[in-house]
């Protein structure tokens, strides 16, 4: 990962600024309803997309940004179109017209949501697992597994919220998780499948720049932790969705809690720069 002080400052300024706008939009969400809330949903996804893709571009370069867009946006659209047309792998479902224009039955905003959370999930998993040196063969599959969970467990919040708003509906929602009626278990299995495919391909397509993390990734850690904490609060208090608050709170905690502990320990020991040193060694190798 290259870039002088001015480039690093620009990356941080962009990412923190976009994150602030995203947080503001999400705070406003429970205070709105109807068409205004649907438009705010679209705006939030766009902000999240610009945050993740922009951070990938500024911190890792065009190759990484292209890989993220191709895999998460392109792959997200492809698997959604497949799902709408065939029912595989999520189950049989349809989108309403509340989220804007559609192509092949899929609102164009949906692939952006996949991209929004794919990038922080990858960075969080990389931060937890550590560097990707070739001799440590276990790091790659471990990173794929954690990144997949980091992405898929977010859906324990997302789908119940969006179904409650009427943005999509399943034709057959059985079997479902207890308390999450209206969403079949196959949906979550589909998220796991997509996560494995994307996370497996991201490192080879994006290159060595995504093999490690450094201090420029702090805004993305904050995004992940904010998404977790704000979702638990919103579902439990503001959206009257206690079951998804519990399921999502437990599921996403598998990644969010170790991340928070890791960051607190690094702050105490001043070890935040270790990732940058490992990244330079990986690139040199």
C-alpha positions as CSV (number, residue, x, y, z in Angstrom):
1,X,0.0,0.0,0.0
2,X,1.6,3.2,-1.2
3,X,1.0,6.9,-0.8
4,X,2.6,9.8,0.9
5,X,1.3,11.8,3.8
6,X,-1.0,14.0,1.6
7,X,-2.6,10.9,0.0
8,X,-3.1,9.2,3.4
9,X,-4.7,12.4,4.7
10,X,-7.0,12.6,1.7
11,X,-8.1,9.0,2.2
12,X,-8.9,9.6,5.9
13,X,-10.7,12.9,5.2
14,X,-12.8,11.4,2.5
15,X,-13.7,8.2,4.5
16,X,-14.5,10.0,7.7
17,X,-16.5,12.7,5.9
18,X,-18.6,10.1,4.0
19,X,-19.1,8.1,7.2
20,X,-20.4,11.2,9.0
21,X,-23.0,11.7,6.2
22,X,-23.9,8.0,6.3
23,X,-24.4,8.1,10.1
24,X,-26.6,11.3,9.8
25,X,-28.8,9.6,7.1
26,X,-29.2,6.5,9.3
27,X,-30.1,8.6,12.4
28,X,-32.8,10.3,10.3
29,X,-34.2,7.0,9.1
30,X,-36.4,6.1,12.1
31,X,-37.8,9.7,12.1
32,X,-39.3,9.3,8.6
33,X,-41.9,7.1,7.0
34,X,-43.4,6.2,3.6
35,X,-41.9,7.6,0.5
36,X,-39.4,9.8,2.4
37,X,-38.1,6.7,4.2
38,X,-37.8,4.8,1.0
39,X,-35.8,7.6,-0.6
40,X,-33.6,7.9,2.5
41,X,-33.0,4.1,2.2
42,X,-31.7,4.6,-1.4
43,X,-29.6,7.6,-0.3
44,X,-28.1,5.6,2.5
45,X,-27.1,2.8,0.2
46,X,-25.5,5.2,-2.2
47,X,-23.5,6.9,0.6
48,X,-22.3,3.5,1.8
49,X,-21.3,2.5,-1.7
50,X,-19.4,5.7,-2.3
51,X,-17.7,5.3,1.1
52,X,-16.5,1.8,0.5
53,X,-15.5,2.1,-3.2
54,X,-13.9,5.5,-2.6
55,X,-11.9,4.2,0.3
56,X,-10.8,1.1,-1.7
57,X,-9.7,3.4,-4.5
58,X,-7.9,5.9,-2.4
59,X,-6.2,3.5,0.0
60,X,-5.4,0.6,-2.4
61,X,-5.7,1.9,-5.9
62,X,-7.8,1.3,-9.1
63,X,-7.2,-2.4,-9.3
64,X,-8.8,-2.9,-5.9
65,X,-11.7,-0.6,-6.6
66,X,-12.3,-2.4,-9.9
67,X,-12.2,-5.8,-8.2
68,X,-14.6,-4.7,-5.5
69,X,-17.0,-3.3,-8.1
70,X,-16.7,-6.3,-10.4
71,X,-17.2,-8.9,-7.7
72,X,-19.6,-7.2,-5.2
73,X,-21.6,-5.0,-7.6
74,X,-21.5,-7.1,-10.7
75,X,-21.7,-10.4,-8.8
76,X,-24.4,-9.0,-6.5
77,X,-26.5,-8.0,-9.5
78,X,-26.0,-11.4,-11.2
79,X,-26.9,-13.5,-8.1
80,X,-29.9,-11.2,-7.4
81,X,-31.1,-11.6,-11.0
82,X,-30.7,-15.3,-10.8
83,X,-32.6,-15.3,-7.5
84,X,-35.5,-13.4,-8.8
85,X,-35.7,-15.5,-12.0
86,X,-35.2,-19.0,-10.5
87,X,-35.5,-18.8,-6.7
88,X,-31.9,-19.9,-6.3
89,X,-30.1,-19.4,-3.9
90,X,-32.2,-17.2,-1.7
91,X,-35.7,-18.6,-2.2
92,X,-38.5,-17.3,-4.4
93,X,-39.0,-13.6,-3.9
94,X,-40.0,-10.3,-5.7
95,X,-39.0,-6.7,-5.3
96,X,-41.5,-3.9,-4.9
97,X,-41.1,-0.7,-6.9
98,X,-40.2,1.4,-3.8
99,X,-36.4,1.3,-4.3
100,X,-36.2,2.9,-7.7
101,X,-35.6,1.5,-11.3
102,X,-35.1,-2.2,-11.8
103,X,-33.3,-4.3,-14.3
104,X,-34.2,-8.0,-14.7
105,X,-36.5,-7.5,-11.7
106,X,-33.7,-6.2,-9.5
107,X,-33.6,-2.6,-8.2
108,X,-30.3,-1.1,-9.4
109,X,-29.6,0.0,-5.8
110,X,-29.4,-3.6,-4.5
111,X,-25.9,-4.5,-5.9
112,X,-24.6,-1.3,-4.3
113,X,-25.7,-2.5,-0.9
114,X,-23.7,-5.7,-1.4
115,X,-20.6,-3.6,-2.3
116,X,-21.1,-1.3,0.7
117,X,-20.6,-4.0,3.3
118,X,-18.3,-6.4,1.4
119,X,-15.4,-4.0,1.7
120,X,-15.5,-3.4,5.5
121,X,-16.2,-7.1,6.1
122,X,-13.0,-8.0,4.2
123,X,-10.9,-5.4,6.0
124,X,-12.3,-6.4,9.4
125,X,-11.5,-10.1,8.7
126,X,-8.0,-9.1,7.5
127,X,-7.5,-7.0,10.7
128,X,-8.5,-9.9,12.9
129,X,-6.6,-12.6,11.1
130,X,-3.5,-10.6,10.4
131,X,-1.1,-10.5,7.4
132,X,-1.2,-12.8,4.4
133,X,2.4,-14.2,4.2
134,X,2.6,-17.3,2.0
135,X,4.1,-19.6,4.6
136,X,1.1,-19.0,6.8
137,X,-1.3,-21.0,4.6
138,X,-4.2,-20.9,7.1
139,X,-4.7,-17.1,6.9
140,X,-6.4,-17.1,3.5
141,X,-9.2,-19.6,4.3
142,X,-9.6,-18.1,7.8
143,X,-9.9,-14.6,6.3
144,X,-12.5,-15.8,3.7
145,X,-14.5,-17.4,6.5
146,X,-14.5,-14.4,8.8
147,X,-15.2,-12.0,5.9
148,X,-18.1,-14.1,4.8
149,X,-19.6,-14.1,8.3
150,X,-19.0,-10.4,8.6
151,X,-21.1,-9.8,5.5
152,X,-23.8,-12.5,5.9
153,X,-24.6,-11.8,9.6
154,X,-25.4,-8.2,8.6
155,X,-28.4,-9.6,6.7
156,X,-29.9,-10.7,10.1
157,X,-30.7,-7.0,10.5
158,X,-31.2,-6.0,6.8
159,X,-33.8,-8.4,5.6
160,X,-36.2,-8.2,8.5
161,X,-36.0,-4.4,8.2
162,X,-36.6,-4.3,4.5
163,X,-39.3,-6.9,4.5
164,X,-41.1,-4.9,7.2
165,X,-40.9,-1.9,5.0
166,X,-42.4,-3.9,2.1
167,X,-39.3,-3.5,-0.2
168,X,-39.4,-7.2,-1.1
169,X,-41.5,-10.3,-0.2
170,X,-41.0,-14.0,-0.4
171,X,-43.6,-16.3,-2.0
172,X,-42.7,-19.1,0.4
173,X,-41.0,-18.0,3.6
174,X,-40.7,-21.4,5.3
175,X,-38.8,-22.6,7.1
176,X,-37.9,-19.4,8.9
177,X,-35.8,-18.6,11.9
178,X,-37.8,-18.2,15.1
179,X,-39.2,-14.7,15.3
180,X,-38.2,-13.8,11.8
181,X,-41.4,-14.9,9.9
182,X,-41.5,-13.9,6.3
183,X,-37.8,-14.7,5.5
184,X,-36.8,-18.3,4.7
185,X,-33.6,-19.8,6.0
186,X,-32.5,-20.3,2.4
187,X,-32.0,-16.5,2.2
188,X,-29.3,-16.6,4.8
189,X,-27.7,-19.6,3.2
190,X,-27.7,-17.7,-0.1
191,X,-25.8,-14.8,1.6
192,X,-23.3,-17.3,2.9
193,X,-22.8,-18.7,-0.6
194,X,-22.4,-15.3,-2.2
195,X,-20.0,-14.2,0.6
196,X,-17.7,-17.3,0.1
197,X,-17.6,-16.7,-3.7
198,X,-16.8,-13.0,-3.4
199,X,-14.3,-13.2,-0.6
200,X,-12.5,-16.1,-2.3
201,X,-12.1,-14.1,-5.5
202,X,-11.3,-10.7,-3.9
203,X,-7.6,-11.4,-3.0
204,X,-6.6,-12.9,-6.3
205,X,-8.4,-10.2,-8.4
206,X,-7.4,-7.2,-6.2
207,X,-3.8,-8.3,-5.6
208,X,-1.4,-7.9,-2.7
209,X,-2.8,-4.5,-1.7
210,X,-5.7,-6.1,0.1
211,X,-3.5,-8.6,2.0
212,X,-3.2,-6.5,5.0
213,X,-4.5,-3.4,6.8
214,X,-3.2,-0.1,8.2
215,X,-4.3,3.0,10.0
216,X,-6.2,4.3,6.9
217,X,-8.7,1.6,7.5
218,X,-9.9,2.9,10.8
219,X,-13.0,4.6,9.2
220,X,-14.1,1.2,7.8
221,X,-13.7,-0.4,11.2
222,X,-15.8,2.4,12.6
223,X,-18.4,1.7,9.8
224,X,-18.7,-1.9,10.8
225,X,-19.0,-1.2,14.5
226,X,-21.5,1.6,13.9
227,X,-23.5,-0.7,11.7
228,X,-23.6,-3.3,14.4
229,X,-24.4,-1.0,17.4
230,X,-26.9,1.2,15.6
231,X,-28.7,-1.7,14.1
232,X,-29.2,-3.4,17.5
233,X,-30.5,-0.1,18.9
234,X,-32.7,0.8,16.0
235,X,-34.3,-2.7,15.8
236,X,-34.8,-3.0,19.5
237,X,-36.1,0.6,20.2
238,X,-37.2,2.5,17.1
239,X,-38.3,-0.1,14.5
240,X,-40.2,-2.5,16.8
241,X,-38.2,-5.5,15.5
242,X,-37.0,-7.2,18.7
243,X,-36.4,-10.6,17.1
244,X,-34.0,-9.2,14.5
245,X,-32.3,-7.1,17.2
246,X,-31.6,-10.3,19.0
247,X,-30.6,-12.5,16.0
248,X,-28.5,-9.7,14.4
249,X,-27.1,-8.7,17.8
250,X,-25.8,-12.2,18.5
251,X,-24.8,-13.1,14.9
252,X,-22.9,-9.9,14.0
253,X,-21.3,-9.9,17.4
254,X,-19.2,-12.9,16.3
255,X,-17.2,-10.4,14.3
256,X,-17.9,-7.0,15.9
257,X,-16.9,-7.9,19.4
258,X,-13.5,-9.4,18.5
259,X,-12.9,-6.3,16.3
260,X,-13.7,-3.9,19.2
261,X,-11.4,-5.9,21.6
262,X,-8.6,-6.0,19.0
263,X,-8.8,-2.2,18.4
264,X,-8.9,-1.4,22.1
265,X,-5.8,-3.6,22.7
266,X,-4.0,-2.0,19.8
267,X,-4.7,1.4,21.1
268,X,-3.3,0.6,24.5
269,X,-0.1,-1.0,23.0
270,X,0.3,1.5,20.1
271,X,0.3,-1.4,17.7
272,X,-1.9,0.2,15.0
273,X,1.0,0.5,12.5
274,X,1.9,-3.2,12.5
275,X,-0.4,-3.9,9.6
276,X,1.3,-1.4,7.4
277,X,4.7,-3.0,8.0
278,X,3.3,-6.4,7.2
279,X,1.7,-5.1,4.1
280,X,5.0,-3.7,2.8
281,X,6.7,-7.1,3.4
282,X,3.9,-8.9,1.5
283,X,4.2,-6.5,-1.5
284,X,8.0,-6.9,-1.5
285,X,7.7,-10.7,-1.4
